[in-house]
Amino acid sequence: MCGIVGLHLRSPSLEPELGMLLAEMLVAMTDRGPDSAGIAIYEDEKPDTEHRYSLHSGGGSLDWLRLAEQLADQVGADVRAERISDAAVFSSSVAPATFLPALAVASPTVNVFSQGRAVQVFKDVGTPEEICTRYEIRSRTGYQGLGHTRMATESAVTTEHSHPFSPAGDICLVHNGSFSNYASVRRDLIDQGAVFDTDNDSEVAARLIARELSRGKGLGEALERLLDSLDGFYTLLVTTADEFAVVRDPFACKPAVIAETDDYIAFGSEYRALAGLPGIDKARVFEPGPEELFVWSR
């Protein structure tokens, strides 16, 4: 059992409140997963020449400013660091193909939790309240976000195994449930060149979606491929820089509630995650059906 939440804003007037709203939604799901928690925040994209990298120290303290200086020397471009507890968000004009290998040399123990032009990912072991406080989630602004609180069933309780999973630029996935055939799908993806960071079954789903998107498929098509490929009981919330998508397994065993207003699309494992949202009393509230797929775009 895990708890997942998400918020896709239609009204710019709510963007200053995104972090606060998401944090309260996730805290409401605490008893669905006490092991670890995480949130992805999408802010307006940086210019075409700007990339964001969400990093975590991997245990122990780290001088993020010094690391940014080392990387700037290696890649020959400016690297800026925003430090938040054991994490940091680096910004640079250097693309991932150059930046990530340089980071691996400069600091091999650093975890890369996301990269892209819009997304930032913060996750760790602990309760939603602890993680939201530790990483100052309530003060963050943006147009879209998702969150997860985990009760581990398939892999270890570590920061790396927590959600969201971000397998490629600006893609994020959170998952409630389990996949029964993920090991065989994982082997197929590895044979095709995929590289995994964990043995978590949810990462298999994330990398399967990333593969389909890299082949030119839309997010809806990628999720249809997932429905055909992975067996189990699950609800998934998947985001890109422009899209917000929900899908359930063929039996709809895992809970899911969606609220839609002129100002936002909101998702929660249970309605209580949505109950504090502004205008929820006027929202269209519904439960997606088995294998029912919803994709909303900016």
C-alpha positions in Angstrom: 0.0 0.0 0.0 1.3 3.4 -1.0 -0.2 6.9 -1.4 0.1 9.0 -4.5 -1.0 12.5 -5.2 -0.7 15.0 -8.1 -1.8 18.4 -9.1 -1.9 19.9 -12.7 -2.7 23.6 -12.6 -4.8 25.3 -15.2 -4.9 28.7 -13.5 -1.6 30.6 -13.1 -3.0 32.2 -10.0 -2.4 29.0 -8.0 1.2 28.6 -9.1 2.6 30.4 -6.0 0.7 27.8 -3.8 1.7 24.6 -5.6 4.2 23.5 -3.1 1.9 24.2 -0.2 -1.0 22.4 -1.8 1.0 19.3 -2.8 2.6 19.1 0.6 -0.8 19.0 2.4 -2.1 16.5 -0.1 0.8 14.2 0.5 0.8 14.5 4.3 -2.9 13.4 4.2 -1.7 10.1 2.8 1.0 9.5 5.5 -0.7 6.3 6.9 -0.6 4.7 3.4 3.2 4.6 3.5 5.6 5.4 6.4 8.9 4.3 4.7 9.9 7.1 2.4 8.4 10.0 0.4 9.1 12.3 -2.4 7.7 15.1 -4.6 8.4 16.4 -8.1 7.8 20.1 -8.8 7.5 21.5 -12.4 8.4 25.1 -12.7 8.3 27.1 -15.9 10.9 25.8 -18.2 14.3 27.4 -18.3 15.5 28.7 -21.7 16.5 26.2 -24.4 20.1 26.5 -23.2 19.4 25.8 -19.5 19.1 22.4 -17.8 18.2 21.5 -14.2 19.7 18.6 -12.3 18.2 17.3 -9.0 21.0 15.8 -7.0 21.3 14.0 -3.6 24.4 13.4 -1.6 23.9 9.7 -1.2 24.6 9.9 2.5 26.9 12.3 4.4 27.5 15.9 4.0 28.7 17.4 0.7 30.1 20.8 -0.2 27.7 21.5 -3.1 29.2 24.9 -4.0 32.6 23.4 -4.3 31.2 20.6 -6.4 29.6 23.1 -8.7 32.9 24.9 -9.1 34.7 21.7 -9.9 32.1 20.8 -12.5 32.3 24.3 -14.0 36.0 23.8 -14.5 35.5 20.4 -16.1 32.8 21.3 -18.5 33.9 24.9 -19.3 30.6 26.5 -18.4 28.8 28.1 -15.5 27.2 25.7 -13.0 24.9 27.2 -10.3 23.9 25.3 -7.1 20.8 25.7 -4.9 21.4 23.6 -1.7 18.5 22.1 0.2 19.5 19.8 3.1 21.2 16.7 1.6 20.1 17.7 -1.9 20.8 20.4 -4.4 19.5 21.6 -7.7 22.2 22.4 -10.2 21.5 24.6 -13.2 23.8 24.9 -16.2 23.8 25.4 -20.0 25.6 22.0 -20.2 23.5 19.2 -21.7 23.1 15.9 -19.8 25.3 14.0 -22.3 28.3 16.1 -21.1 27.2 17.1 -17.6 26.3 13.7 -16.1 29.6 11.9 -17.1 31.5 14.9 -15.6 29.4 14.6 -12.4 30.2 10.9 -12.1 33.9 11.6 -12.2 33.8 14.6 -9.8 31.5 12.9 -7.2 30.7 9.2 -7.9 28.4 8.9 -4.9 26.0 11.6 -5.9 22.5 10.4 -6.9 20.9 12.1 -9.9 17.1 12.0 -9.2 16.0 14.1 -12.3 17.2 16.2 -15.2 15.3 18.4 -17.5 14.3 22.0 -18.2 11.3 22.1 -15.8 11.3 19.3 -13.2 12.9 19.1 -9.7 12.7 16.0 -7.6 13.2 15.7 -3.8 12.9 12.4 -2.1 14.3 10.6 1.0 13.6 8.1 3.7 11.0 9.4 6.2 7.4 10.5 6.4 5.8 13.0 4.1 5.9 15.7 6.7 9.6 15.1 7.4 10.5 15.2 3.7 8.3 18.3 2.9 10.0 20.1 5.8 13.5 18.9 5.1 13.3 20.0 1.4 11.2 23.2 1.9 8.5 21.9 -0.4 5.8 24.3 0.9 7.8 27.3 -0.3 8.1 26.0 -3.9 6.1 27.3 -6.8 5.2 25.8 -10.2 2.5 24.6 -12.5 2.5 20.9 -11.9 3.6 18.3 -9.3 3.2 14.8 -8.0 4.1 13.0 -4.8 4.4 9.6 -3.2 4.6 8.0 0.2 5.8 4.5 0.2 5.2 1.2 1.9 7.9 -1.0 0.4 6.9 -4.4 -0.9 9.3 -5.2 -3.8 12.7 -3.6 -2.8 14.7 -2.0 0.0 13.7 1.1 1.9 16.3 3.6 0.8 16.3 7.1 -0.7 17.3 5.7 -4.1 14.3 3.2 -4.1 11.8 5.9 -3.1 9.5 7.7 -5.6 9.2 9.6 -7.9 11.3 7.9 -10.6 12.5 10.1 -13.3 14.1 8.0 -16.1 14.7 10.8 -18.7 14.3 14.5 -19.1 11.2 15.9 -17.4 9.5 12.5 -17.1 8.3 11.4 -13.6 6.3 8.4 -12.4 4.7 7.4 -9.1 3.2 4.0 -8.5 0.8 2.4 -6.0 0.8 -1.4 -6.4 3.1 -4.1 -7.7 4.0 -5.7 -11.0 4.2 -9.5 -11.2 6.4 -9.8 -14.3 8.7 -6.8 -13.9 11.8 -9.0 -13.8 11.3 -10.3 -17.3 10.4 -6.8 -18.6 13.5 -5.5 -16.9 15.7 -8.0 -18.6 14.3 -7.1 -22.0 14.9 -3.4 -21.4 18.5 -4.1 -20.3 19.0 -6.1 -23.5 17.9 -3.0 -25.4 20.4 -0.8 -23.6 18.5 0.5 -20.5 20.5 1.2 -17.4 18.8 0.8 -14.0 19.6 2.5 -10.8 17.6 0.2 -8.5 15.8 -3.1 -8.4 12.5 -1.4 -7.8 9.6 -2.7 -9.9 8.4 0.9 -10.4 11.6 1.9 -12.1 10.8 -0.8 -14.7 7.6 0.9 -15.5 9.3 4.3 -15.7 12.0 3.1 -18.0 9.5 1.3 -20.2 7.6 4.6 -20.7 10.8 6.5 -21.3 11.7 4.0 -24.0 8.4 4.4 -25.8 8.6 8.2 -25.6 12.2 8.1 -27.0 10.7 6.2 -30.0 8.4 9.0 -30.8 5.3 7.7 -29.1 3.0 10.0 -27.2 2.5 9.6 -23.4 -0.9 8.0 -24.0 0.6 5.5 -26.4 3.4 4.7 -24.0 1.0 3.9 -21.3 -1.0 1.7 -23.6 2.2 -0.2 -24.3 2.7 -0.5 -20.5 -0.8 -1.9 -20.1 0.1 -4.6 -22.7 3.5 -5.4 -21.2 3.2 -5.3 -17.4 1.0 -7.5 -15.3 -0.1 -6.7 -11.8 -2.3 -4.5 -9.6 -1.5 -0.8 -9.9 -2.4 2.8 -10.3 0.1 5.1 -12.0 0.5 8.8 -12.2 3.0 9.9 -14.9 4.0 13.4 -15.9 6.1 15.2 -18.5 6.8 18.9 -18.9 3.5 19.3 -20.7 1.3 16.3 -19.7 -0.3 14.7 -16.6 -1.6 11.2 -17.0 -3.4 8.6 -14.9 -3.9 4.9 -15.6 -5.2 1.9 -13.6 -4.7 -1.9 -14.1 -7.4 -4.1 -15.7 -9.0 -4.8 -12.3 -8.7 -1.3 -10.8 -7.7 -2.8 -7.5 -5.7 0.2 -6.3 -7.7 3.2 -5.2 -7.7 6.4 -7.4 -9.8 9.6 -7.3 -9.6 12.5 -9.7 -11.0 16.0 -9.2 -11.4 18.4 -12.2 -12.1 22.1 -12.1 -11.4 25.1 -14.3 -8.4 25.8 -12.1 -6.8 22.3 -11.8 -6.7 18.6 -12.3 -6.0 16.8 -9.0 -5.3 13.2 -8.2 -5.2 11.3 -4.9 -5.2 7.7 -3.8 -8.1 8.7 -1.5 -10.5 11.7 -1.5 -9.1 13.0 1.8 -5.9 14.0 -0.2 -8.1 16.4 -2.2 -10.5 17.6 0.5 -8.5 20.7 1.3 -8.0 22.0 -2.2 -9.6 25.4 -3.1 -12.9 25.0 -4.9 -13.1 21.2 -4.3 -16.8 21.6 -3.4 -17.5 22.6 -7.0 -15.2 20.0 -8.7 -16.2 17.1 -10.9 -15.0 14.2 -8.8 -14.7 10.7 -10.2 -12.9 7.4 -10.0 -11.2 6.2 -13.2 -12.3 2.7 -14.3 -10.2 -0.4 -15.1 -7.6 0.2 -17.8 -9.0 3.7 -18.2 -6.4 6.2 -19.3 -6.5 10.0 -18.9 -4.0 12.4 -20.3 -4.2 16.2 -19.7 -2.0 18.7 -21.5 -0.9 22.3 -20.7 
